[in-house]
């Protein structure tokens, strides 16, 4: 892809790096380069922990992925001046007059961001609380007193409760190398009781 170089503070036009390392507003003068990082995840994994005290158990499972990049095509779509839907708050910082320092070009239906420029390439590294489970198992003595259940476990479990990431899209954990209006991983909470008689 071509390398994005910011916004020209004098004209409000998008800048790209040209073949000599200078800046140009003409994307056709900007070479395609392969200096950017990959969507392949080089480091990923998970870890978990659990605590138990007097029948109460708390367990947590985390997953992570580091140092991989994806194209946030959703940003390209909503940043496009020909898109008439709701805009993100950062569009309020767009260029308005000479001297403005911003990453949002001036409003012009012809001055749209390129889907092939590196400004939408983002680090999608994340740490996610994948599962959090709190449960209670009554003691054998308590179960013997009530003489109904031989065993019981009451639990509450949450999945995908929070994600720590610098990625600006809805969810950094997308399939492939492009995020275009991808639906985020849902948060779910489950309550349950397991008993045996």
VEXPA-336839 format. One record per atom (N, C-alpha, C, O): residue in three letters; x, y, z negated. Coordinates in steps of 0.2 Angstrom, whole numbers, plus 5000, padded with zeros to 4 digits. Each point is the difference from the previous one (the first is absolute). Layout:
ALAXYZ...
# end
This chain:
UNK500449945000UNK499650065000UNK500450065000UNK500650004999UNK499150065003UNK500450065000UNK500150024992UNK499549994996UNK501050055003UNK500150034993UNK499750074999UNK500250045003UNK499349964992UNK499750064999UNK500550054996UNK500449974996UNK499650095005UNK500450054997UNK499750054996UNK500350054998UNK499049955001UNK499750054996UNK499650045005UNK499849995005UNK500050074992UNK499650055003UNK500450075001UNK500350024995UNK499750005011UNK500450075002UNK499650054996UNK499550025001UNK500950014994UNK499750064996UNK499850065004UNK499650044997UNK500749975009UNK499850065004UNK499449995004UNK499750055001UNK500249895002UNK499449995004UNK499549954998UNK499450005002UNK500849964992UNK499549954998UNK499949945004UNK499649964998UNK500950035007UNK500049945004UNK500449954997UNK500450014996UNK499449925006UNK500449954997UNK500749995003UNK500150025006UNK500449974990UNK500749995002UNK500149935001UNK499849964996UNK500750025009UNK500349935000UNK500750015001UNK500250055003UNK500249904995UNK500750005002UNK500149985007UNK499849955002UNK500650095001UNK500249995007UNK500649955001UNK500349984994UNK499950015012UNK500649955001UNK500750034997UNK500449964998UNK499650115001UNK500650024997UNK500050024992UNK500550024997UNK498949965000UNK500050014993UNK499750064998UNK499850024995UNK500050025011UNK499650074998UNK499349985000UNK499849955000UNK499850115000UNK499349994999UNK499650035006UNK500350055003UNK499249924999UNK499650025006UNK499349994998UNK499849954996UNK499850095007UNK499249995000UNK499849965005UNK499449985000UNK501050005005UNK499849965006UNK500149934998UNK500649985000UNK498949984999UNK500249934998UNK500349965006UNK500349944998UNK499650085008UNK500349965005UNK500850015000UNK500349965003UNK499950094993UNK500750015000UNK500349964994UNK500650004998UNK499049964998UNK500249974994UNK500149925002UNK499549975002UNK501150014997UNK500149925001UNK499749964995UNK499950024994UNK499949925009UNK499749954995UNK500749974997UNK500549985003UNK499450014990UNK500649974996UNK499849954996UNK499449994998UNK501149965000UNK499849954996UNK500450004993UNK500149954997UNK499950115001UNK500450014993UNK499649994994UNK500250004994UNK499149995007UNK499649994995UNK499949934997UNK500249955003UNK499650054991UNK500049934996UNK499449965002UNK499550025004UNK500549924994UNK499549955003UNK499449994996UNK500050024994UNK499549955009UNK499449984997UNK500049944996UNK499649974996UNK501049995006UNK500149944996UNK500250014993UNK500450054999UNK499349914997UNK500250024992UNK500649964998UNK500049945000UNK500550094999UNK500649974998UNK500149974992UNK500349964999UNK499350084997UNK500049984993UNK499250004998UNK499750055000UNK500149894997UNK499450004998UNK499949944994UNK500549965000UNK499050044996UNK500049954995UNK499450024995UNK499650045001UNK500549934993UNK499550014995UNK500349984993UNK500549965000UNK499250064995UNK500149984993UNK499450004996UNK499650045001UNK500449924994UNK499450004995UNK500350004993UNK500549984998UNK499050034998UNK500150004992UNK499449984997UNK499450015003UNK500649964991UNK499449994996UNK500250004993UNK500549994997UNK498950034999UNK500150014993UNK499449964997UNK499450005002UNK500749964992UNK499449974997UNK500150014993UNK500549994997UNK498950025000UNK500050014992UNK499349984998UNK499550035002UNK500549924994UNK499449984996UNK499449995005UNK499450024999UNK500749945006UNK499549995005UNK499950055006UNK499649995005UNK500750074994UNK499950055005UNK500650005004UNK500650004998UNK499350005009UNK500649995005UNK499950065005UNK499550015003UNK501150024998UNK500050055005UNK500649995005UNK500549994998UNK499350005009UNK500549985005UNK499950055005UNK499550035002UNK501149995001UNK500150055006UNK500449975005UNK500649974999UNK499250045007UNK500449985006UNK500150065005UNK499650035002UNK501149984999UNK500150065005UNK500449975006UNK500349955000UNK499550085006UNK500449995006UNK500350065002UNK499850064999UNK500749945006UNK500450065002UNK500349985007UNK500149945002UNK500050115002UNK500350005006UNK500450075001UNK499850054998UNK500949945004UNK500450065000UNK500350015007UNK500249955003UNK499950114998UNK500550025006UNK499749985007UNK500449985004UNK499050034997UNK499749995007UNK499550055002UNK499850044995UNK500249975011UNK499650065003UNK499549985004UNK500049955004UNK499450094996UNK499549995004UNK499750075004UNK500250054997UNK499549945008UNK499850065004UNK499350024997UNK499549965001UNK500450104996UNK499450024997UNK499650035006UNK500050065000UNK499749905004UNK499650035006UNK499450034997UNK499750045004UNK500049954990UNK499450034998UNK500250084999UNK499650045002UNK501049974996UNK500250084999UNK500050035007UNK499850055001UNK500549915004UNK500050035007UNK499350025002UNK499950055003UNK499649904996UNK499350015002UNK499750064996UNK499750055004UNK500349964990UNK499750054996UNK500450075001UNK499750054999UNK500949955002UNK500450065002UNK499950035007UNK500150065001UNK499649905003UNK499950025007UNK499450065000UNK499549994997UNK500750065006UNK499650065000UNK499349995004UNK499550044999UNK500549915005UNK499449985003UNK499549964996UNK499449985003UNK500849994992UNK499649964995UNK499650054996UNK500350044996UNK499049965004UNK499650044997UNK499749984993UNK499650034997UNK500749925000UNK499849974994UNK500350044994UNK500450055001UNK499649924993UNK500350034994UNK500750005001UNK500349955003UNK500150104994UNK500750005001UNK500349994993UNK499750024995UNK500949965004UNK500349994994UNK500250074997UNK500150055004UNK500049964990UNK500250064997UNK500650035002UNK500150075001UNK500449895001UNK500650035003UNK500050045006UNK500450045002UNK499049955002UNK499950045006UNK499950084998UNK500150045005UNK499849974989UNK499950074998UNK500750045000UNK500050065000UNK500549905000UNK500750035001UNK500250015007UNK500650025001UNK499049985004UNK500250005007UNK500350075001UNK499950054997UNK500549955008UNK500350065003UNK499550055002UNK499549995003UNK500650084995UNK499550055001UNK500450065004UNK499750035004UNK500949984994UNK500350065002UNK500849995000UNK500249964996UNK500150085008UNK500849995001UNK500350014993UNK499850044996UNK500649915003UNK500450004993UNK499749954995UNK500349984995UNK499149995007UNK499749954995UNK500549935001UNK500149985005UNK500050004989UNK500449944999UNK499549944998UNK499850004995UNK500149955010UNK499549954998UNK500149945005UNK500450015005UNK499349944993UNK500149945004UNK499349995004UNK500049955004UNK499650094996UNK499350005004UNK500050055005UNK500050064999UNK500049925008UNK500150055005UNK499350045000UNK499549994997UNK500650075007UNK499450045001UNK499449975003UNK500149955004UNK499350084995UNK499449975003UNK500050015007UNK499950065002UNK500049895002UNK500050015007UNK499849935003UNK500349954999UNK499250055005UNK499749935002UNK500649975005UNK499949945001UNK500550105002UNK500649975004UNK500649994996UNK500549975002UNK499550054992UNK500649994995UNK499949944995UNK500050014994UNK499949935009UNK499949954996UNK500649954999UNK500550005004UNK499549974990UNK500649964998UNK500049945005UNK499549975003UNK501150004998UNK500149955004UNK500049934996UNK500350004995UNK499349955008UNK500049944996UNK500749965001UNK500149954996UNK500450085008UNK500649965001UNK500650044996UNK500649985001UNK499250074995UNK500550044996UNK500149974993UNK499549974997UNK501150045000UNK500149974994UNK499750034994UNK500149974994UNK499550085007UNK499750044994UNK499549954997UNK499950024994UNK499949935009UNK499549964997UNK500249934998UNK499749964998UNK501050045002UNK500349944998UNK500250014992UNK500350044998UNK499449914998UNK500050014993UNK500349944996UNK499949945002UNK500550074993UNK500249954995UNK499449974997UNK499650044996UNK500249905005UNK499449974997UNK500249954993UNK499649964998UNK501050054999UNK500249974994UNK499450004995UNK499750064999UNK500249894997UNK499550014995UNK500149954995UNK500449955000UNK499350064994UNK499949954994UNK499350004999UNK499750054998UNK500049895002UNK499349994998UNK499849964995UNK500349944999UNK499350084996UNK499749964995UNK499549955004UNK499450025000UNK500849925001UNK499649965004UNK499449974996UNK499450005002UNK500849974992UNK499549974996UNK500150024992UNK500650004998UNK498950024999UNK500050014993UNK499549964997UNK499450015002UNK500749954993UNK499549954997UNK500050014992UNK500649994997UNK498950025000UNK499950004993UNK499549954998UNK499450005003UNK500849954993UNK499549954998UNK500049984993UNK500550024996UNK499049955001UNK500049984993UNK499749935000UNK499549985003UNK500949984993UNK499849934999UNK499949994993UNK500550014996UNK498949975001UNK499849994993UNK500549954997UNK500149955004UNK500050054990UNK500449954997UNK499649944999UNK499450005000UNK500949944999UNK499749944999UNK499550004994UNK499549975001UNK500750064994UNK499650004994UNK499450045001UNK499549984998UNK500550075006UNK499450045002UNK499549965004UNK499450004999UNK500949965006UNK499649965004UNK499749944997UNK499449995001UNK500949994994UNK499749944996UNK499550034995UNK499549964999UNK500550104999UNK499550034996UNK499350015004UNK499549984997UNK500650045009UNK499350015004UNK499849945003UNK499449995002UNK501049954999UNK499749945002UNK499650005006UNK499649965001UNK500650085004UNK499750005006UNK500549995006UNK499949965004UNK500650084996UNK500549995005UNK500749974998UNK500250014994UNK500049955010UNK500749974998UNK500550045002UNK500650004997UNK499450045008UNK500550055002UNK499650065003UNK499550005003UNK500950064996UNK499750065003UNK500650055002UNK500450014996UNK499550035009UNK500450055002UNK499650065003UNK499749995005UNK500450074993UNK499750065002UNK500550045003UNK500550014997UNK499450015009UNK500550045003UNK499850065005UNK499450005002UNK501050054999UNK499950055004UNK500750015005UNK500550004997UNK499450005009UNK500550005005UNK500050065005UNK499450005003UNK501150044998UNK500050055005UNK500549985005UNK500649984998UNK499350045008UNK500549995006UNK500150065003UNK499550045002UNK501149975000UNK500250065004UNK499850074996UNK499750055003UNK500449954991UNK499850064996UNK500450065001UNK499650065000UNK501049945002UNK500450065002UNK500649985004UNK500349954999UNK499950105005UNK500649995004UNK500450074999UNK499750055001UNK500949944998UNK500550055000UNK500450005007UNK500349955001UNK499650115002UNK500350005007UNK500150085002UNK499650044997UNK500949975007UNK500050075003UNK499750005007UNK499950065003UNK499849894999UNK499650005006UNK499450045000UNK499649994995UNK500250055010UNK499550055000UNK499349975002UNK499550035000UNK500549915003UNK499449975003UNK499649964994UNK500250014994UNK499349965008UNK499549974995UNK500449944997UNK499849994994UNK500649975009UNK500349944998UNK500649985003UNK500050005006UNK500650004991UNK500649985003UNK500149935003UNK500449985004UNK499249984993UNK500049935002UNK499549985006UNK499549974999UNK500850055007UNK499649995006UNK500349945004UNK500649984999UNK499049995005UNK500249955005UNK500350035006UNK499750045003UNK500949954998UNK500450035006UNK500450064998UNK500150014995UNK500050035011UNK500550064999UNK499650065000UNK500350065000UNK499049945001UNK499650065001UNK499450004996UNK499649955000UNK500350104997UNK499450014995UNK499550055004UNK500150065000UNK499449915003UNK499550055003UNK499349984997UNK499749955002UNK500250104994UNK499349994996UNK499949934997UNK499549974999UNK501150004998UNK500049944997UNK499650004994UNK500050054996UNK499549905003UNK499650004993UNK500549984995UNK500349955000UNK499750094994UNK500449984995UNK499849944996UNK499549985000UNK501049994997UNK499949944996UNK499550024994UNK500150044996UNK499449925004UNK499450024995UNK500349994992UNK500349954999UNK499450094997UNK500149994993UNK499449964998UNK499450015001UNK500749934995UNK499549964997UNK500149994993UNK500549994998UNK498950004998UNK500049994993UNK499549944999UNK499450005003UNK500849954994UNK499649944999UNK500049984992UNK500450014997UNK498949985001UNK499949984993UNK499849935001UNK499649985004UNK500649974991UNK499849945000UNK500049964994UNK500450024995UNK499349925004UNK500049964994UNK500149935003UNK499649985004UNK500949984993UNK500149935001UNK499849964994UNK500350024995UNK499249945005UNK499949964994UNK499949925002UNK499949995006UNK500249974989UNK499949935001UNK499649984994UNK500150024994UNK499449935007UNK499649984994UNK500349934998UNK499749974995
# end
